[in-house]
Amino acid sequence: MKATGFNHVTIRVSDLSKSLLFYESLLGMKLVHRSRFDVYLEWGSAWVCLVERSYDYSERLSYGVDHIAFSITEEDFHDAAAELQRAGVPIVRGPLERGGGYSINFLDPDGTELELFTGSLAERMKGWS
């Protein structure tokens, strides 16, 4: 598998406005997109998505890190997804095309959700602008 580095982190929050103020004002992140349920913030070469838990697509009830995503090229994505499946890694979602790239979410041995994603923040925002 040829993941090329960190891509983004998605964090489940209880109050989107309060969390946005914290991440923008205190941590200096730049707001790129805001909807009713989530915000996308740029932070250097990475990005952070804050999603209000009431809109969470999963059944998890906790707050905090939802998942951590790693970049992978589209060229290597399908082989990596097949490798995860052959190894019996629990797949949470995907593989599928969403948000400007290909994505597969899976669990590490301790149940931490990880994602391989081929897209960028700019590509994700094209469909939402």
LOFI-393419 format. One record per residue (C-alpha): x, y, z; residue in one letter. Coordinates in Angstrom, 1 decimal. Layout:
<atoms>
<atom><u>X</u><v>Y</v><w>Z</w><code>A</code></atom>
...
</atoms>
This chain:
<atoms>
<atom><u>0.0</u><v>0.0</v><w>0.0</w><code>M</code></atom>
<atom><u>1.3</u><v>3.4</v><w>-0.9</w><code>K</code></atom>
<atom><u>-0.3</u><v>6.0</v><w>1.3</w><code>A</code></atom>
<atom><u>1.5</u><v>9.3</v><w>0.8</w><code>T</code></atom>
<atom><u>0.8</u><v>11.1</v><w>4.0</w><code>G</code></atom>
<atom><u>-1.8</u><v>12.8</v><w>6.2</w><code>F</code></atom>
<atom><u>-4.9</u><v>14.1</v><w>4.4</w><code>N</code></atom>
<atom><u>-7.5</u><v>15.3</v><w>7.0</w><code>H</code></atom>
<atom><u>-9.2</u><v>14.6</v><w>10.3</w><code>V</code></atom>
<atom><u>-12.9</u><v>14.6</v><w>10.9</w><code>T</code></atom>
<atom><u>-14.0</u><v>15.5</v><w>14.5</w><code>I</code></atom>
<atom><u>-17.5</u><v>15.0</v><w>15.9</w><code>R</code></atom>
<atom><u>-18.6</u><v>18.0</v><w>18.0</w><code>V</code></atom>
<atom><u>-21.6</u><v>18.8</v><w>20.1</w><code>S</code></atom>
<atom><u>-22.0</u><v>22.5</v><w>19.1</w><code>D</code></atom>
<atom><u>-20.7</u><v>23.5</v><w>15.6</w><code>L</code></atom>
<atom><u>-20.7</u><v>27.3</v><w>16.2</w><code>S</code></atom>
<atom><u>-18.8</u><v>27.0</v><w>19.5</w><code>K</code></atom>
<atom><u>-16.2</u><v>24.6</v><w>18.0</w><code>S</code></atom>
<atom><u>-15.8</u><v>26.7</v><w>14.8</w><code>L</code></atom>
<atom><u>-14.9</u><v>29.7</v><w>17.0</w><code>L</code></atom>
<atom><u>-12.3</u><v>27.7</v><w>18.9</w><code>F</code></atom>
<atom><u>-10.6</u><v>26.2</v><w>15.8</w><code>Y</code></atom>
<atom><u>-10.7</u><v>29.5</v><w>13.9</w><code>E</code></atom>
<atom><u>-9.8</u><v>32.0</v><w>16.6</w><code>S</code></atom>
<atom><u>-7.5</u><v>30.0</v><w>18.8</w><code>L</code></atom>
<atom><u>-5.8</u><v>27.6</v><w>16.4</w><code>L</code></atom>
<atom><u>-5.8</u><v>29.9</v><w>13.3</w><code>G</code></atom>
<atom><u>-7.6</u><v>27.6</v><w>10.9</w><code>M</code></atom>
<atom><u>-9.1</u><v>29.2</v><w>7.8</w><code>K</code></atom>
<atom><u>-12.9</u><v>28.5</v><w>7.1</w><code>L</code></atom>
<atom><u>-13.4</u><v>27.2</v><w>3.6</w><code>V</code></atom>
<atom><u>-17.0</u><v>25.9</v><w>3.8</w><code>H</code></atom>
<atom><u>-19.8</u><v>26.0</v><w>6.2</w><code>R</code></atom>
<atom><u>-23.1</u><v>24.2</v><w>6.1</w><code>S</code></atom>
<atom><u>-25.8</u><v>23.5</v><w>8.7</w><code>R</code></atom>
<atom><u>-24.1</u><v>20.4</v><w>10.0</w><code>F</code></atom>
<atom><u>-20.4</u><v>20.7</v><w>9.2</w><code>D</code></atom>
<atom><u>-17.5</u><v>23.0</v><w>8.5</w><code>V</code></atom>
<atom><u>-14.3</u><v>22.5</v><w>6.5</w><code>Y</code></atom>
<atom><u>-11.2</u><v>24.3</v><w>7.7</w><code>L</code></atom>
<atom><u>-7.8</u><v>24.6</v><w>6.0</w><code>E</code></atom>
<atom><u>-4.7</u><v>24.3</v><w>8.2</w><code>W</code></atom>
<atom><u>-1.5</u><v>24.4</v><w>6.3</w><code>G</code></atom>
<atom><u>-1.4</u><v>21.5</v><w>3.8</w><code>S</code></atom>
<atom><u>-4.0</u><v>19.6</v><w>5.7</w><code>A</code></atom>
<atom><u>-7.7</u><v>20.1</v><w>6.5</w><code>W</code></atom>
<atom><u>-10.1</u><v>19.5</v><w>9.4</w><code>V</code></atom>
<atom><u>-13.8</u><v>18.8</v><w>9.1</w><code>C</code></atom>
<atom><u>-16.0</u><v>19.5</v><w>12.1</w><code>L</code></atom>
<atom><u>-19.3</u><v>17.6</v><w>12.0</w><code>V</code></atom>
<atom><u>-22.1</u><v>18.2</v><w>14.5</w><code>E</code></atom>
<atom><u>-23.0</u><v>14.9</v><w>16.1</w><code>R</code></atom>
<atom><u>-26.7</u><v>15.2</v><w>15.3</w><code>S</code></atom>
<atom><u>-25.7</u><v>14.8</v><w>11.6</w><code>Y</code></atom>
<atom><u>-23.2</u><v>11.9</v><w>12.2</w><code>D</code></atom>
<atom><u>-23.7</u><v>9.2</v><w>9.6</w><code>Y</code></atom>
<atom><u>-22.6</u><v>6.5</v><w>12.1</w><code>S</code></atom>
<atom><u>-24.3</u><v>5.1</v><w>15.2</w><code>E</code></atom>
<atom><u>-21.5</u><v>6.1</v><w>17.5</w><code>R</code></atom>
<atom><u>-22.6</u><v>8.4</v><w>20.3</w><code>L</code></atom>
<atom><u>-19.3</u><v>9.9</v><w>21.4</w><code>S</code></atom>
<atom><u>-17.6</u><v>13.1</v><w>20.5</w><code>Y</code></atom>
<atom><u>-14.0</u><v>13.6</v><w>19.4</w><code>G</code></atom>
<atom><u>-12.1</u><v>12.2</v><w>16.5</w><code>V</code></atom>
<atom><u>-14.4</u><v>10.5</v><w>14.0</w><code>D</code></atom>
<atom><u>-11.6</u><v>9.3</v><w>11.6</w><code>H</code></atom>
<atom><u>-8.2</u><v>10.1</v><w>10.3</w><code>I</code></atom>
<atom><u>-7.6</u><v>10.1</v><w>6.6</w><code>A</code></atom>
<atom><u>-4.4</u><v>9.4</v><w>4.7</w><code>F</code></atom>
<atom><u>-3.7</u><v>10.5</v><w>1.1</w><code>S</code></atom>
<atom><u>-3.3</u><v>7.9</v><w>-1.6</w><code>I</code></atom>
<atom><u>-3.1</u><v>8.4</v><w>-5.4</w><code>T</code></atom>
<atom><u>-6.0</u><v>7.3</v><w>-7.5</w><code>E</code></atom>
<atom><u>-3.6</u><v>5.0</v><w>-9.3</w><code>E</code></atom>
<atom><u>-2.8</u><v>3.1</v><w>-6.1</w><code>D</code></atom>
<atom><u>-6.3</u><v>3.3</v><w>-4.4</w><code>F</code></atom>
<atom><u>-8.0</u><v>0.2</v><w>-5.9</w><code>H</code></atom>
<atom><u>-5.1</u><v>-2.1</v><w>-5.2</w><code>D</code></atom>
<atom><u>-4.9</u><v>-0.8</v><w>-1.6</w><code>A</code></atom>
<atom><u>-8.7</u><v>-1.3</v><w>-1.1</w><code>A</code></atom>
<atom><u>-8.4</u><v>-4.9</v><w>-2.4</w><code>A</code></atom>
<atom><u>-5.4</u><v>-5.4</v><w>-0.1</w><code>E</code></atom>
<atom><u>-7.4</u><v>-4.3</v><w>2.9</w><code>L</code></atom>
<atom><u>-10.2</u><v>-6.6</v><w>2.0</w><code>Q</code></atom>
<atom><u>-7.9</u><v>-9.6</v><w>1.3</w><code>R</code></atom>
<atom><u>-6.3</u><v>-9.1</v><w>4.8</w><code>A</code></atom>
<atom><u>-9.8</u><v>-9.2</v><w>6.4</w><code>G</code></atom>
<atom><u>-9.6</u><v>-5.6</v><w>7.7</w><code>V</code></atom>
<atom><u>-13.0</u><v>-4.5</v><w>8.9</w><code>P</code></atom>
<atom><u>-14.4</u><v>-2.1</v><w>6.2</w><code>I</code></atom>
<atom><u>-16.7</u><v>0.7</v><w>7.6</w><code>V</code></atom>
<atom><u>-17.6</u><v>2.4</v><w>4.3</w><code>R</code></atom>
<atom><u>-16.6</u><v>2.0</v><w>0.7</w><code>G</code></atom>
<atom><u>-14.7</u><v>1.7</v><w>-1.5</w><code>P</code></atom>
<atom><u>-16.7</u><v>4.4</v><w>-3.2</w><code>L</code></atom>
<atom><u>-16.4</u><v>7.7</v><w>-5.0</w><code>E</code></atom>
<atom><u>-17.4</u><v>10.7</v><w>-2.8</w><code>R</code></atom>
<atom><u>-16.3</u><v>14.2</v><w>-2.0</w><code>G</code></atom>
<atom><u>-14.0</u><v>14.7</v><w>-5.0</w><code>G</code></atom>
<atom><u>-12.1</u><v>11.4</v><w>-4.8</w><code>G</code></atom>
<atom><u>-12.2</u><v>7.7</v><w>-4.0</w><code>Y</code></atom>
<atom><u>-12.6</u><v>6.7</v><w>-0.4</w><code>S</code></atom>
<atom><u>-12.5</u><v>3.7</v><w>1.8</w><code>I</code></atom>
<atom><u>-13.0</u><v>3.8</v><w>5.6</w><code>N</code></atom>
<atom><u>-11.7</u><v>0.9</v><w>7.7</w><code>F</code></atom>
<atom><u>-10.7</u><v>0.0</v><w>11.3</w><code>L</code></atom>
<atom><u>-7.3</u><v>-0.6</v><w>12.8</w><code>D</code></atom>
<atom><u>-6.8</u><v>-3.4</v><w>15.3</w><code>P</code></atom>
<atom><u>-8.0</u><v>-1.2</v><w>18.1</w><code>D</code></atom>
<atom><u>-11.1</u><v>0.0</v><w>16.3</w><code>G</code></atom>
<atom><u>-9.8</u><v>3.4</v><w>15.3</w><code>T</code></atom>
<atom><u>-11.4</u><v>4.5</v><w>12.1</w><code>E</code></atom>
<atom><u>-9.0</u><v>5.3</v><w>9.3</w><code>L</code></atom>
<atom><u>-9.6</u><v>6.4</v><w>5.7</w><code>E</code></atom>
<atom><u>-7.7</u><v>6.3</v><w>2.4</w><code>L</code></atom>
<atom><u>-8.7</u><v>9.2</v><w>0.3</w><code>F</code></atom>
<atom><u>-7.6</u><v>10.3</v><w>-3.2</w><code>T</code></atom>
<atom><u>-9.0</u><v>13.8</v><w>-3.1</w><code>G</code></atom>
<atom><u>-8.1</u><v>17.2</v><w>-1.7</w><code>S</code></atom>
<atom><u>-10.0</u><v>19.9</v><w>0.1</w><code>L</code></atom>
<atom><u>-10.3</u><v>21.9</v><w>-3.1</w><code>A</code></atom>
<atom><u>-11.8</u><v>18.9</v><w>-4.9</w><code>E</code></atom>
<atom><u>-14.2</u><v>18.3</v><w>-2.1</w><code>R</code></atom>
<atom><u>-15.4</u><v>21.9</v><w>-2.2</w><code>M</code></atom>
<atom><u>-16.0</u><v>22.0</v><w>-6.0</w><code>K</code></atom>
<atom><u>-19.3</u><v>20.2</v><w>-5.4</w><code>G</code></atom>
<atom><u>-20.4</u><v>22.3</v><w>-2.5</w><code>W</code></atom>
<atom><u>-19.5</u><v>25.9</v><w>-3.6</w><code>S</code></atom>
</atoms>
